[in-house]
Amino acid sequence: MFASLSLLSYAQDKKGDVTSFYEKNTVLNFNDDGMSRAGNVEQPKKFDPNFHIYLCFGQSNMEGNARIEPQDREGLNTRFKMMAAVDFPNTGRERGKWYIAVPPLCRENNGLTPVDYFGRTMVEQTPDNVNIGVINVSIGGCSIDLFDEDKSQDYIDHAAGWLQGFCRAYDNHPYTRLIECAKEAQKVGVIKGILLHQGCTDNGQRDWPQRVKLIYERMLADLGLEAEACPLLVGELATQQDGGTCSLHNSVIATMPLVIPTAYVVSSLGCPCNFDKLHFTAPGYRELGRRYAQVMLRAQRVSEALTSAKGKKAKKSKK
C-alpha cells in the first residue's frame, strides 16, 4: 500500500510513482519462514445458508504485509476457510477451491493480513453451526481504480512493472477474478459482507468515496446482492497518532457512511505500524482484524433490523 503524494519523497522516484520505494524494499513482499501448508479440507458439495462468506479487496495492507509468526498458524478452527483466488504452487492450493484458512490468505508470497484475525474472531463470535469463508483479491501499491473495470486496463498499461506482475496473477482483471470466485462461493454459501483496505496510493483524494461506491454497487449488481444484507467495511490507514504517513486519507474514509449508507468505518487507532509508516505490524494486523469482525457483527445486527422492518412493511402493504 503505497502513497503517491509529493510529500512522500522517500517513497517515490523522480517520475512521481512508487517504483523506487517498492524495488528497494522487496523484503516487504516476502515469502515467510517456509512453514506454509495448504490446509486441505473436504470441498463443500451443497448450499449451506450457514456458510457465511466475505469478500476482501484492497492494496498491500489487505494483501498481507507482516511476517507470519507461529501463533498465526496455531489454534486454527476448521470452521474458518479461505477460497484460493490464485494457485499456490508451493503448497498445492488450487484456484477456486476451499482450504482451512492457514496464512497466507491472498497469494503465496504475502504475509499476515487483517483477514486472518477477522475470520478467527468471527468464528469465535458465531454459533458452532456457522462456517466462515473469505476470498481475498488484493494488490500492493494499487489505486482503487484497479478494481474499476472501466479504468483497470488503462491503469495496468501505465503501471510500474512490479504492479503489472501482480496483476498477471489475476489475468489482469482482479475485479473479474473476485466476482468469478464469489459466484462459485454463492453455490455453497451466502455472501454476508465486503471488506476493503486501500487508500495510501489515493491518499487524500476527495472523490475516492464515490469511486469506491461505483465498485461496491457494481459488486452488488453482479452478485445479485442487496446492500442492506451485504455491508461494506472500510478500514482506516495507520493513524497520525501511531505515526502513519498516509493518515490524511482517514478524513476521507470517515465520509464513507455519508456516501454509502451501508458502509462502516473500522478504526485503526492504536494499531502499530512498522518502520515504513504505511503498513501495520503483525500485532497491528491482529487487532485491526478483530475490529473488522466486531464492526461486521454490529453491521449485521443493523442489517437484520432493516430486513425485519422491510418485511413488516411489505406485510402491511398487502393488507
N, C-alpha and C positions, 0 to 999 in steps of 0.2 A: 504494500500500500504506500504509494509514493506521492509526494507533493509536487505541484508544478508552479507555485508562486515564486516570483523572483527573489523574495526574501530568503528562500531556502537555497542559497547559493551553493552550500556544501552538497546538496543533493542533485545538482544539475550540471550539465555541461554548457558550453557556450551557445548551443542551439536552443537552450531553454527546456530540454527534456530531462529525464531522469536516468538516461543510459549510463552515465559515468558512475553515479551512485550505485546502480544495480550491479554493474560489472565489477566494481571494486569491492562489493560486499556479497559475493556469491555464496558465502557461508550462510547467508540468511535463507537461501533456498537449499537447505541441506538434506541429505539422507540421514536418518537418525543412526542409532547405535547398532543397526543390523538385527534388531530383535523383532522386526515386524513379522506378523503372521496373518494369514488370510482371515481367520475367524470363520471357518466354514460352518454352515448351518443348513438344515433342510429347507429347500425353497418352498415358500407358501404356494399352495395349489388352488386355493379358492378364496373368494372375497370374504373378508372379516371386518365388520364395522368397528371392531375394537383394535384394529391395526391403524394407529394414528401416524400420519406421515407429514414431515415438514421439509419444505424446500429451502435451501440455503444458497445465497449467492453474494458476490461482492469481490473485493480485492484481497490483498495478502493477509490481512488480519482474519478474514473469514476462511481463507485458504489454509492457514495454519503456519505460524512463523516462530514458535518457540520449540526448543528441543524437547522431545518426548522423554519423560522420565519413567522409571519402573512403576511408580504408583499409578501412572496413567493407563497401565495395562493390567492392573490388579483389580480384582473385585468387580469385573465387568458382568453385568446381568445379561443373560441371553435374550431378554425382552427388548434390549436396545440394539437395533440393527442399522446397517447402512447399505444403500444400494451403490455399487461402484458405477460412476458415470464415465469412467475410462478403464482400460485394462491396467492391472498392476502386475507386470511380468515377473517381478522378483518373488511375489508371494502367491501368484496364481489366481488372484481375483480377476473375474471377468466382468466386463461392462454389462450392465443390466441385471446383474444377479445380486442377491442379498447376502450379507455376511454379518456376523457379530461385529459390533462397532469398535473393533480394535484400531487405535490410531496408527497411521494417518488416515483421515477420512475423505480427503479431497483427491490428491494424487500421490503417487508413490514417494516422491521426494519432498513432501511437505511435512510440517510439524504439527504441534498441538493447536487446536482451533477452539473457539468458544462452543462450537457444536458438540465437542466431546462431553463437556460438563452440562450443557443444555440437556442432552439426551439422558445422561446419568440422573440428573435431578428430576426430569420428567418421569422416569421410571420410579424413582423414589416416591413421587407425589401422586401417582396414579394407581388405581386398583391392579391387582395381580393379573387380571384377565386382559389388561391393555398392553399391547406391544407398541414400542416407539420406533419409527423408522425415519432416517434422514437421507437426503440426497443433496450433495454439496458440489456446485459448479462455480468455482471462483478462480480468478486470475490476478496474480500480483501485479501491481502497477497500473491497472486499467482504470479508465474513466467509466462512469456509469453508461456512457454512450456505447460501450462494447455490447451491452445487453439490449440495445435498441436495434432491432433487425433492420430498420430503415437507415441506420448510420454505421452499423458494425463493419461492413466490408470496407468502406472507405477508411474507417478508423484503423482497421488492421493493415490496410495497404500502406498507410503512412506511419505505422508504429515502428518502434525500435525492434531490432532483430530478436532480442530475447523475449519480447512480448509476443511477437509473431510465432515464436517457437512454442510458447504456452498455448496459444490459440489453436495450433495444429492438433493438439491433443483432443480438441473438440471439433475437428474438421472445419475450423474457422467459423463455427456457429455455436458459441456457448449457450446462447438463449435457446436455440432449437434443441440442443442436446438436453438441456434441463427439462424442456417440455416433453421431449420424447421419453425420457426416463420417468417423468411424472405420470404420463399416460399409462405406462406399463405398471407403475405403482398403484394407480387407481383400480386396476383389475383385482388387486388383493387387499386394498385398504382405502382409507379416507384421508385426503389432504386436509390438514387442520390449521395450517398456518405457513407463513413465509418469513424467513429471517434474512435480513440484509445487514452487511457491514461493509461500507465503502465510503470514500469521501476525500482521502488525502490528495488524490490526483485532481479532484474537483474542488479543492479547499476554498470555501468561502463563496462559491458561485451561487448566487441567489436564485437562479432558475432551476437548481438541482432538484428541489422537491417536485416540480412539475415534470421533470424528465423521469423521475422515479415513478410518479403517478402513471405516466403513459405505459411504462413497463409493467407495473403492478396490474393495471386494468387489462392489459393485453394477456397477461398470465391468467387472470380470472376468466376472460373470454375463451382463451384457447383450451382451458381445462374444464369449462362449464361450472365454475365455482361462483358462489355469492360472496360478496365482500364481507358481509356480517359473519359468515361462517369460516372465513379464512383471513384473519388479521395479518397485518404486516408489522413486523417488529424491526426497528432500526436502532442499531447500537451506536452510541457516541464514540468518537475518536478519543485518544488519550487526552485528558483534560489539561488545562493550563496549570492547575494546582499540582498535577502529577508530572509536569514537565513536558507535556505533549506539544510538538511543534505545529500540528495542524488543528489545534483546539478551536481556532476561528470557525471551523465548519460546524461545531456543535451548536452555534447560534442558528445555523441554517437547519440542522437536524431538528432543533426544538420546534420549528414551524410545521413539521410534518403532519401532526394531527389536525392542523388548520386546513391543509391541502387534501389530506386523505382521512376522513373521519374514522376509518378502521385501522389507522396507524398508531403505533405506540413507540415511545422512545425508551431505550434501555440505557440507564446511567452507567458511565464508566468511572465516575469519581471514586478515587481510592484504589483503582486497579493499576498497579505499577506498570510503567513502560520500560523498555530496555534502552540500551545506550544510544540507539538511533532516534529516539523520541517519537517514533512512528508506530512501532509495534509494541505489543504487550509482552511481558514476561510470562512464563508458564503459570505462576500464581495469578497473574492478571487475567489470563485466559480462563482459568478455572473459575474465578469469581465472576467474570463477565458472563460466562456460560450459565452459571447458576442464576444470574439475574435475568438473562433471557428467559429461562424457564419460569421464574416467578412472575414475570410480566406476561408470559404466554398464558399461564394458568389464570391470571386475573382477566386477561382479554377474553378467554374462553367463557368465564362466568358472565361477562358482559354480553358475549355472543349468544349464550343460552337465554339470557333475559330478553334480548332483542327478538330472537326466534320465537320465544314463547309469546311475546307481545304481538308479533305478526300473526301468529296462529289464532290468538283470541280475536284479533281484529277481523281476520278472514271469516271466522265463525259467525261473528256478529253481522257481517255484511250479507251473509247467506240467509239470515233470518228475516 
